[in-house]
């Protein structure tokens, strides 16, 4: 993926963040990845709105995923 393609992805994400914010969401946080044989895995994140809400939601999600994974390993 070229730098130009990466900029295009960020523009796409900015658009989605903006549209969701226009619908009244206080905060939006998008993480996405794309893999290819040439560049490996690339990742992007884009967000808007209340920083503390985004940070808190992401933190809660990570902890929830850890708990789910631990339960799977025990079973």
C-alpha positions in Angstrom: 0.0 0.0 0.0 1.4 3.4 -1.0 1.4 6.5 1.1 -1.3 7.9 -1.2 -3.5 4.8 -0.5 -2.9 5.2 3.2 -4.0 8.9 3.0 -7.1 7.7 1.2 -7.9 5.3 4.0 -7.5 8.1 6.6 -9.9 10.3 4.5 -12.4 7.5 4.4 -12.2 7.0 8.2 -12.4 10.8 8.8 -15.7 10.8 6.8 -17.2 7.9 8.8 -16.1 9.6 12.1 -17.7 12.9 10.9 -21.0 11.2 9.8 -21.3 9.4 13.2 -20.6 12.6 15.1 -23.3 14.4 13.0 -25.7 11.7 14.2 -25.2 12.7 17.8 -22.5 10.3 19.0 -20.4 11.9 21.7 -17.3 9.9 20.7 -16.2 7.7 17.9 -13.2 5.5 17.7 -12.4 3.3 14.7 -9.5 0.8 14.5 -8.9 -1.1 11.3 -6.2 -3.2 9.7 -5.3 -4.4 6.2 -2.8 -7.0 5.2 -1.1 -7.7 1.9 1.9 -9.6 0.8 4.0 -6.5 0.0 3.6 -4.5 3.2 2.4 -6.9 5.8 -0.3 -5.6 8.1 -1.0 -1.9 8.2 -3.2 -0.3 10.8 -5.1 2.9 11.2 -7.0 4.6 13.9 -9.2 7.6 13.7 -11.5 9.1 16.3 -13.3 12.2 17.3 -15.3 13.7 20.2 -14.7 13.2 23.9 -11.2 11.9 24.4 -11.9 10.5 27.9 -14.9 8.6 26.6 -12.9 7.1 23.8 -10.1 6.2 26.1 -12.4 4.7 28.7 -14.4 2.7 26.1 -11.2 1.3 24.5 -9.8 0.4 27.9 -13.0 -1.4 29.0 -13.1 -3.3 25.7 -9.5 -4.5 26.1 -10.2 -5.7 29.6 -13.4 -7.4 28.5 -11.6 -9.2 25.7 -8.9 -10.4 28.2 -11.6 -11.9 30.4 -13.2 -13.6 27.5 -9.9 -15.0 26.4 -9.0 -16.2 29.9 -12.4 -18.0 30.2 -11.7 -19.8 26.9 -8.3 -20.9 28.0 -9.7 -22.4 31.2 -12.5 -24.3 29.4 
